[in-house]
Amino acid sequence: MSAIQEGITLNEDKTLSFGNYEVTEKIKITDFNVDGNIYKIRTHNEVTRLSKNGNLLLETVPGATIHNFYVTEKEANFSIEGLGDTLVTLELEPNTNYSLFINDVNIDKIKTNLSGKINFSTTLSKEPQEIKIEKHS
């Protein structure tokens, strides 16, 4: 896989791919419209940040490239690539328990805070990792 040169794209399967951890100058897209939802992306080697309708959806520090990103009521799925130790922040449903899977391995149970955010760290490389965050029923 590779970095998204245009900052963000809508894939044929209706998932989003975004981010470019390889550039030092910021790529900023402010009005990416998908089905009436407005996405904003800011990405470079220090941070990748995706917002939807003004609310944070996902952020990585340092920057990363996200492929095939989608979120439903029950789960979030995407693959991620980058360089080195990376902190990922994702906004989901507030005060809810989730399981974190990296490359199909159940890593941990995570509870979102009152604003719905979870944080986890992973070591990235140019070989994408598959991330799945599944809501407990």
Helices and strands as residue ranges (DSSP letters): E 8-10, E 16-18, E 27-34, E 37-43, E 48-52, E 55-61, E 64-71, E 75-82, E 84-91, E 97-102, E 105-111, E 117-124, E 129-135
